[in-house]
Amino acid sequence: MKHFISCLLLCGYYTLGSVCENITVNINGPDQIVIGQNVSLNCTVNIDVDVKFDWKVPNEQQLQNGRVVENHFVKNLENLTVSVIIIQNVTAADEGEYICNVTLTDSVHKNYTLKIFDKPDYMHNPYMFIFICCAMLITAFYTMSFFNLKRILYMCITQFRIDSERNSRIEEQLDLLPDVKIFEFSKLQLKLGKELGLGKFGVVCKAEAIGMINNVTTTTVCVKMAKSNTDQKHINAIRSELDIMIHIGMHLNIVNLLGAYTGSINKKLMMITEYCCFGNIHYYLSSQRSSFISQINPNGDLDFNIHTSSRNPYSSNNAENKHFIEKHDEDSIQIFDENEYLMPGETKWYLNYRGDFEECNYKPSCTYDLVCWSYQIAQGLEYIASKRVFNLNLTTKNILLTEGNIVKICDFEFLKMNSHDENYQILSTSDLPKKWLAIESLRDRVYLTQSHIWTYGIVLWEIFSLGATPYPNIRVKDLLNALVKGYRMEQPLFANKRIFQIMFKCWETDPSKRPSFKNITHSLESLLKHITISYLRHLNDTYMKLNNENTPSKDYSILIPVTSKF
């Protein structure tokens, strides 16, 4: 609807020819007036004499009942006289003709009309308004879809490029390694030792790294390389594992990357990782079945006061309540509490790699150790999951034990990155430990975030049975059918009811009903002593600090806890 604004000039009859004929009257306002705005209308006369302005507006009654209309006039240096009317908070009722009467002396007048617009006519039509809104939404939807399509195409092209380059020669792949150069370590500074393990694609050796700590000392490390330097599939697997380890970053309860030797086409690709002297906890526990100290009393409750002096299997020096252990740094010491768990100090942590598990003068493990390890494993898995990575090969054989009663998750050959989807499609389970897989993984070949929880429950059962094989009376081919029918393993020998409830909840058929790692760690924390929790958190703070700095440590000694003497 249009607004009409009139300008009426009233001149004296005796001056009409000499004055009014040369007078121009204008009304200026916005090109478009929208409901809710404040509007200013200017009535201008090109004459520098006293004139009288009189505005007539529609809906005067409404204006008088609370609407604000300000009217004033001014004179400027261009001999113009201006009257301004201001209407606040325009509504549809303000539509109509606005008249500006300009009077000089008598009643002779001249009219001037100016047309302005409030808002487009379609704004008064609700159907038209709805139509336009829908059109805008549809346009926005297709615009977003277009950009999403471009993003998806870009992702597909990028993935195709990466997959293609994964099948290319090794020197072409090195450019894809994220930040690998900052981990570069000279092969000349590595002295390979005996073989420690063999995976599907790689072989792990014990080694001595010269100059890894302070450019002087020799550090015991693990070196993983492809089983075959000529098999591109093996090299790609090690390269992929290196990618993922760099992506994950550092954590106390995973075997961390210390360095890498990328070499050239005629040389091996090597990963240098932390060395854990006690080996995997499966073998460690199996060897201790006859000497294990159960701290479950006859009532089925945990009682960590049972055989307190043997609570820690890694210390041979027992004082009354605590003792001091010297570090490699002779100027600093660390204090152990009455339970022989290391208390964090103010100095750097050094690792005294002593030897292999078979050579250690170890003491028996106890229930407290099992709870402590279970807590640490949950912490490590929670961290890995936060990086959107799945570990499809989690068993006690891939969890290592090192000095200070620290356990670390290892063997990242079967880690899979899951950057975009919540589910990971398992193409084949032939290489995976089927008795550790969740029911949905066996049935539907999918791996969810919650599938980690199920597998963790199986690992708990392994730990508290001291390395027994899961589902001992069920063949692999019959396992899925038994699980679908509701079968679950019974409480292991060295767990009480409270611990068994934690693992049993991990085996809910509905993944959404399984506890989170955060809930699990909270439950296990309640079983551990405060000094142990503080000790573990303090150790992990160093790793988190390095992650925040987004750089590997140049002094790898700060990554590892001080060890006790045997």
N, C-alpha and C positions, 0 to 999 in steps of 0.2 A: 504494500500500500504506500502511496506517495504522501509526502508532507508538502504542504504549500505554505510558503512564507512570503508575505506581501510587505512591501515597503511603501508607505503612503507619505508623500511630501505635501505639506500644506503651506502655500505661499500667499502673501498679500497681493491683491489684484493690481496694486499700483507698482509693485516691484516684479511682477511676473516676467515681464520682458527683459528687465535688466539683471535680475538675479536668478530667478528659477530656471530660465532657459539654459543656463550654463552649469546647473547643479546636477551632480550625479549621486544617486543613492544606491548602495549595495548592501546585501546581507550575505555574510560568509559563514559557512558551517561545514561540518565534516561531510565527505562524500557519502558515507554510509553510517547510519546510526544503528547500534545494536542494543538490544534490551539489556539493561543493567549498567550501561555506561553513563558517564557524566558528559553533557553536551554543552558547548558554548556557541552562541549565535551572536555575530557582530553586525550591528547596523551602522554603516559608515556614510557620512555626508561630507562632501568636499567643499566645506565652507567654514571659515573661522569666525563665526558669529554665534551669539547665543541662540540656541535652538532648543526646542522641547521634544523629547522622545517619549512616546507612549506605546508600550507593547500590549498587544492583545493576544492571548494564548488560549488554546482549547483547554477544556477540563480545568477551568479556573477554580472551581469548588474544591477539587482534589488538591490542588496546589495550596489553597488556603488552609486545608486541614492537615498540614504537616509536611508537604513537599516543599523543598527549598528552591526558590527562584531568586537569584541575585541579579540586580539591574544597576549598572552604573555607567557613566559616560566620562570620557576623557578627551583632551585636545592634545595633538602632537605637533611636531615641528613642520609637518607637511600640510598644515592648514586643513587637517581633517578632524572632524568631530565624530566620535565613535561611542555608541551605546552597546553594552554587552549584556546579554541575558544568559544565565547559567542554569541548566536544569540537571538536577542530580538524580541518578538512578532511574533512567528512562524506562518506562513501561509501555505496553501496547496502548494504554489509555491516553498517552501523550500525543498520539497521532492526530494530525489536523493542520489547520492553517494558522500560521504565526504572522501577525501584522505588526509592522513597525511604523508608527505614525511620527512623522517629523514635521513640526510646526514652526514656521518662522514668525510671521506677524498676524496675518488674517487667515481666513478659512479657504483660500484657494489652495488646491492640492494637486499632487501628481502621484500616480501609483507606480510601484515597481514590484514585480513578483519574481521570486526565486524558488525553483523546485529542488528539493533534496529528497533523499531516500533513507528510510529507516533501516530496513532489512529486506532481503529478497522475498518475493511473494511466497516462494515455496516454504519459507519458514513458518508460515501461518497454516500450512497444510500438514497435518500430522503424518499422513500417509507418505507424502513426498519426503518428509524428514526421515521417516523410517527407511524409505528406499535408499536415500543418500547414505545413511549410516551403514546399511547393509553393503552397499557398493564399496564404501571405504574399507569395511572389514574384509570383504572378499579380495579387494586389491592388496591389502596388507598381507593376507594369508598367502596369496600367490607370490607376492614379493619375497616373503620369508621362505616359502617353499623353494623358490628359485635359488636363493642364496644357500639354503640347506643342501640343495641338489649339487650346487657348485662345490660346497664343502665336502660332501660325500664323494663326489667325483675326484676331488683333489686327494682325499684320503685313500681312495682306491688306487689312483695313479701312483701316489707315494708308496703305498704298500707293495704295489706291483714292482716299483723300482727297487725297493729294499729286498723283496723276495728274489728278484732277478739277480741283484748284486750278491745276495747270499750264495747263489750258485756260481758266482764268478770266482776268479782266482784270488788267492789270499791277499796279494798286494793291493788289489782293487777294493777289497772289503775293509781294509784298515781305516779308510776315510770315514766309514760309518760308525766306528767305535767311538762312543761319546766320551770325550775327555780322557781318552786312553793314554795320551802322551804324558799327562801329569802323573801316571802310575808307572811310567817306563823305568825299568831296572835292567842294568847290563847283565847279559848272560855270563860275561867274564867274572862277575862277582858272585856267581852261584856255583856251589860244589854239590852235585847231586849225590845222594846216598841210596839207601836201600828202598825197595818198593814197599809202600804201605797199603795200597789198595788198587783195585781195578774196577772201572766202571764200564758202561756199555761202549762209550766212545773214548774215554780217557784213562790214563794211568796216573796214580798219585805217588810221588816219591818224597822221602825225607831229604832235606837239603840244608846246607849252611849258606846263609847270605852274608857276604862281607860288606861292611859299611852301611848296613841298613839302619843301625842305631849309632848316631853321632859320627858316622863315617869312619868308625874305627872298629867297633866290636863285631863279633860274629854272632848271628842270630839263627836259631834253628827255625826253619819254616817248612811248609809243604809246597811242593811244586806239582801242578797238574798240567799235563800236556796230552795231545792226541795220541791214541794208541798207534796210529799209523800216520806218518808225516806225508804220505802220498795219497791217502784216502781223503778226498775233499769233504766227504760227509762227516768224518771225524773232526777235521779242522773246523768246519762250520759249527759243529756242536760246541766245541771249546770256545770259539769266538762268540757264539750266542750266550753261553754261560757267563763269559766275561762281560758282555753287554748288560746282562741282568744284574750281575753283582755290582757293577758301577751304578746302575739305576737304583738299586736298593739302598745303597749307602751303608752306613756302619751301625752296628748294634752289638751290645755285649753278648747276646745269646745267639748270634750267628757267626759262622766262620768267616772272618772279614778278609777282604782283598787288601793285600799289602803292596803289591806291585805286579807288573806284567812285562814280559819280554815279547814284543811283537815281531822282531826279526825281519826277515825278508822271505822271498818265495822259496829259497833253498834252506831256510832255517825253521825251527819249531816255534809255534806260538805257545807261550807258557804263562800260566797264572800262578802267582805267588800268594799264598794265604797263610793265615795263622796255623801254627802247629799245636795239636792237642795231645799231650804225651800219654794220656791214659786210654786212648783209642775210643771206640764206640761203647756206649753204655750197655748195649745188648751183651756183648762178650764180657764186659766188666762185671755185670750183674750175674751172668750165668756162672762165672768162675767163683762167685762168692755165696752161692746158695747154702753151702755147709757152714759158713761163718757169719752169715748175715744176722744182725741184731734186731729183732722185732721189738718195737716199743709200743705194742698194743697190749694193754693189761687184760687180765681175765674177764673184765666187764665189757671188753670191746672198745674201750676208750684209748685215745692216744696218751701215752705217758712218756714224755721225753726225758724224764729223770732216770729211766732204766738204762743202766750202763752208760752213764754220762761220759766217763773218761774215754770211751771208744766211739763217741758220736761222730767225730770227723776222721775219715779213713786216710787222710793225707798228711797227718802230722805224727812224728815219732817222739817229739820232745813234749812232755806233759809237765807243767808246773802246777802249783796248787790251784790257781785260778786263771792266771794269764802269764804269758811270756813274751819275750822280745825276739824278733827275727831280724837279722841284719839283711840289708839289701845289697845289690851290687854297688850302689852308691854308698860308700862307707860313712858318709856324713849324715845319713838319715836312717831312721828306724821306723818300724810299724808295730803296732800293738795288737795282739790277739785277745779276744774276750775269753771268758771261762768256757765257752763252748768251742773254742779253737776256730772261730770264724774271724777272718781278718777285719779289723776295724779301720776305716778309711783314715789316712793321714793327710798331711799337707804336701807331700812330695810326689814326684812322678811314680807311676807304676812300672815296674820292670818284670819281665818274665824270665824266670830261671828255667830254661828248658833242660831237664835233667836227663831224660832218657825215655825209653819206651815202657809201656805198661808192664811187660814181662820182667823188666829189670827193676821195677819199683818195689820198695819195701813198704807196701801199703797195709792199712788196717781195715778191718771189716766195715762195710757200710751199715747204715741203720735206717729206720723208718723216717727219721728227720731228714736224711739226705734225699730220700725218694720224694718227699713233699717239696723240698727245696728245688730239686731238679724239675719237678712237674710245674712249679711256679715259673721257673726260668723259661721252660719250653713254651708255656702259654704267652709269656712276654715276647719271646722271639717271633712266634707265629702271629701275634697281634701286630707287631711291627711290619712283618712281611705283608700281611693282608692290607695294611694301610698304604702300601706301595702298589696295591692292585696286582699282586703277584700270587699265583697259586703254586704250592709245592705238591706235586703229584706223587712224590716218592718218600713220604714221611714215615719212617719206622725208627725203632731204637738203634738200628744199624747205621742210621744216618744222623745220629746225635752223638757228639763227641764230648768227652770229659777232659778237662784240663785242670791245671793248678788252681788252688783257691776254691775248689768245689764248684767250678763254673762249667755249665754245659752249653754247647753250641750246636746249632743246626747246620748241617753241611750237605754236600752233594746237590748242587743246583743244576744238574743235567736235566732234571725234569721240572724245573721251575718254568712256569708259563706266565707271560705278561698278559693282562686283561685290561686294556686301556679304555675300552668303549662299552663292553657289555658286562652285566652282572654274572652271566653264565659263560662257562668255557666248554666248548664242544670237544669231547674226547673222541678222536677218530678211531683209536684202537686202545684196548686195555692189555694187549699182549705183553707189553714191557712193564706194566705197572703192578704193584703188589695188591692183588685183588682182595685179599682178606682185610686190607686196611681201607679200602674204598667205601664211601658212603652208599647207602642203598640206592639213591638216585643216580649215582655214577655207574653202578653195576647195571641198573635197569634201563636208564635212559641215555647213558653215556654223556652226561653233563656234569660239570663240576661247578658248584656254587661256592660263594663265600662261606656258607654254613657247612659245606662239605668238609672244610678244614676242621670244623668242630668235631664231626664224627670221627675223622681220622685221629684227631688228638685223643679222643676217648679210647681208641684202640691202643694208642701209645701208652696211655695211663695204665691200661690193663697189662700191657707188656712189663711196664716198670714194676708194678706191684705184684706181679707174678715172677719177678726176677728173671725175665727174659724168656718166658714160655711162649710157644707159638699160639696165636689167637685161633679160636674155634678149633681146638685140637681134635675134636671128634667129627668134624664136618669136612667133607671134601670140597674143593673149590667149586666144582661144577654144581654142587648142591647148595651152595651158600645163599645165593639170591632167593631161591625158593623158601629156604628156612627163614630168612630175614623178613620176607613178605608175609609169612605166616606168624610173625611176631617173635621169633626166637631172638634172644639176646644172651650174651655170655653171663655166667654167674660171677659172684664176687671173688676176686683173686685172693690167694692165700694170705698175702701180706698187706691187705687193705682192710680197714674197718668199714662199718656201714656208712659213716659220714663221707669217706673218700669214695666209696663205691657209688654213692648217690651222684657225685660230681660226674663220674664217667658215664653212668647210666643215662643221665639227662642228655649227654652228647649223642645218644643213639635214638633220639626221637625220629619217627618216620617222617613227620612233617618238619622240614628244615627250619621253618620259622619258629618252632617251639624249642629249638636248641638254645642253650645259653650262649652269650657272647664271650669272647676271650676276656673282656673287661670284667664280666660277672664271675668268670672262672678264677681269674687272678685275685679278685676280691675275696672269694671263698677260701682260696689257698693262703692268702695273706693272714687270714684269721687264725691259721694253724701255725704260722711261723713266728719266731721271736722278732721283736722290733729291731734288734741289732743286725739280724740277717737281712731284713728288708732295706735298712739304711745302707748296709754294705753293698748290696747289689745295685741300688739306685745310684750310689756314689760312683761306682765303677762305670755305670752306663752313661753318666753325665759327660764323661770325656768323649764318648762316641757321639753323643748328640751335639756337643759343641763343635766337633769336626764336621758333622753334617751341616750345621748352620753356616759354617765357614765355607762349605762347598769345596773342600780341598782335602786331599789325603794328608795325613800327618807325615812330616819329614823326620820325626823321631817316633818310630813305631813302638818304642818302649812304653809310651804313655797309654797304650791301648790295653795293656795286659796287667793283671793284678800281681802283686808281690806274692811269692810262694813261701811256704814254710820249709824248713830244713827237715830231712827225713832221718 
